[in-house]
């Protein structure tokens, strides 16, 4: 009888290992765009909905401003986005893609299909896995 304290019996370990493996496969694809994986997530959020506040972006990415701010600063230095304070409230910072940031989207378009092929999962499996992971995330966030 086992006490449940083996790697094979954990949910956290395969999630952790899969996340590390996924990020490692993304790395060379993103390097050609001059992006790290966290920066790519920021760009995805902005390609989906440009001109957000830092707060809105943080909510979309589930990141606090302390984590998000250095990412935004580096993306601004690469010329992919610009940050500007709201005229009516200097505490609010607006984030907007630059032309260069919008242009790099075309270079990133092939990445999702490449990753799906590398993962070896069918479209249905990807959809099901994504739904399960969202459910898990939502449930854990409520605790």
Number of C-alpha atoms within 10 A of each C-alpha: 3 6 6 9 8 9 10 10 12 11 9 11 13 13 12 11 11 12 11 12 11 15 15 12 13 18 13 13 19 18 11 10 13 14 19 18 16 14 18 18 14 21 24 15 17 20 16 8 12 18 16 18 18 20 18 14 22 19 12 14 15 11 14 13 15 9 11 19 14 12 17 21 14 14 23 18 11 14 14 20 23 19 18 12 13 12 9 7 8 9 9 14 17 18 22 21 22 14 11 12 20 17 12 15 14 9 13 16 10 11 13 11 10 12 15 13 12 11 12 10 13 11 11 9 11 14 11 12 13 12 12 12 12 12 12 11 11 11 10 9 8 6 5
